[in-house]
């Protein structure tokens, strides 16, 4: 245990604060979706503009997956300042939950 003295709790996996915040955000999304489903049951799939029948969970998955690709494309095109990409991802997620 002497080798672990003075290290942070996240250092065992070489996590950074943004990585930890990302996983905390995902966990919060899952908790929020669970609470939303308990308070306002919406079990019926909705037919969106893509021709898919999707539930709330499907739309969350589509928005998270699409957001990952948006961030990767933005990173490749413009560099490491991802705050504009996050704004685009929020707009994308709103559109997914509204129309897909």
C-alpha positions, 0 to 999 in steps of 0.5 A, spaced: 500 500 500 505 504 500 506 505 493 499 508 493 500 513 498 499 520 495 495 518 489 488 520 487 482 515 487 482 516 479 489 515 478 489 507 478 485 507 471 489 514 469 482 517 469 481 525 468 476 529 471 473 530 464 472 523 463 469 522 470 464 527 469 462 524 462 461 517 466 457 521 471 453 525 466 451 518 463 449 515 470 445 522 471 441 521 464 439 514 466 437 516 473 433 522 470 430 517 464 428 512 470 425 517 474 421 520 468 418 513 466 416 512 473 412 519 473 410 519 466 409 512 463 410 513 456 411 505 454 408 506 447 413 507 441 413 513 437 414 513 429 419 519 428 421 522 421 426 517 420 421 511 419 423 508 426 419 506 432 422 509 438 422 509 445 425 514 450 430 510 451 432 509 444 432 516 443 437 517 449 441 512 445 441 515 439 442 522 441 448 519 445 451 515 440 450 521 435 453 526 440 459 522 440 460 522 432 459 530 432 464 531 438 469 526 434 468 530 427 469 537 431 475 534 434 478 532 427 476 539 424 477 544 429 481 541 435 480 540 442 476 546 444 469 542 444 465 547 447 462 549 441 461 541 439 457 540 446 452 546 444 451 542 437 450 536 441 445 539 445 441 542 439 442 535 436 439 531 442 433 536 443 431 535 435 432 527 436 427 527 442 422 532 439 422 529 432 425 522 431 
